Amino acid sequence: MNNSDTEVIEESNIMLPNILTDEEKSEGWSLLFDGETTEGWHLYNDVDAKPIWAAIDGILTCDPLNGNGEHGDLVSDQSYENYDFTFEWKMTESGNSGVFVNVHENEEFEEAWFTGPEYQLLDASNKDFSIEEKRSGCLYGYAPQLTPTPTKAVGEWNTARIIQENGKIEFYLNGNLTAKADFNSQEWKDYVANSGFKNFPHFGASTKGHITLQEWTSPVWFRNLKIKEL
């Protein structure tokens, strides 16, 4: 076997992004991002708007300071209740973003976070990193990481996973369990009642809704968004 043959074999073993394997298909996984378009997503509270979010080189991205289109969070067309959701993400130095779950759309709710708890995405150099409940992989504001887990270096992809079933949710960052909660529990209700969300009566009150990608103050990139309903 010559060097060119070896190179072909090595390239064939590299998993291309935004592709489902035969095994994943048989297990019931589906893509939430096709790698080429924003099909399946829309701007929060505005299904007809052209979002600033774009598919570029196989990556779903948003740069708040550049690009064409309307600003805002990007919402899955479909609502989900019991599911296993995995994705990869990266951001710039000092970046800040997030993924909301159980989001509801209504003119009454001006922002996705009025209803949806957040899987926090935060670069370690961001000023909020000193607040343990706001680090990557946390259920934003609720508790510090269950397993201390650093993010990758700027420019490298992190892996994330969200599992929700019957109101119980788990967050994973780079393979580690970093957050969990039961949205039906009195503990969760007590937390909300005594938190900064206490004046938002619909926050965290649902166990079903849209998945939402946050546009915040810095660019963020996503790929390999895959979901399996449970």
Buried (B, 14 or more C-beta within 10 A) or exposed (E): EEEEEEEEEEEEEEEEBBEBEEEBEEEEBBBBBBBEEBEBBBBBBEEEBEBBBBBEEBBBBBBBEEBEBEEBBBBBEEBBBBBBBBBBBBBBEBBBBBBBBBBBBEEEBEBBBBBBBBBBBBBBEBEBBEEEBBBBBBBBBBBBBBEEBBBBEBEEBBBBBBBBEEBBBBBBBBEBBBBBBEBEEEEBEEBBEEBEBEEBEBBBBBBBBBBBBBBBEBBBBBBBBBBBEE
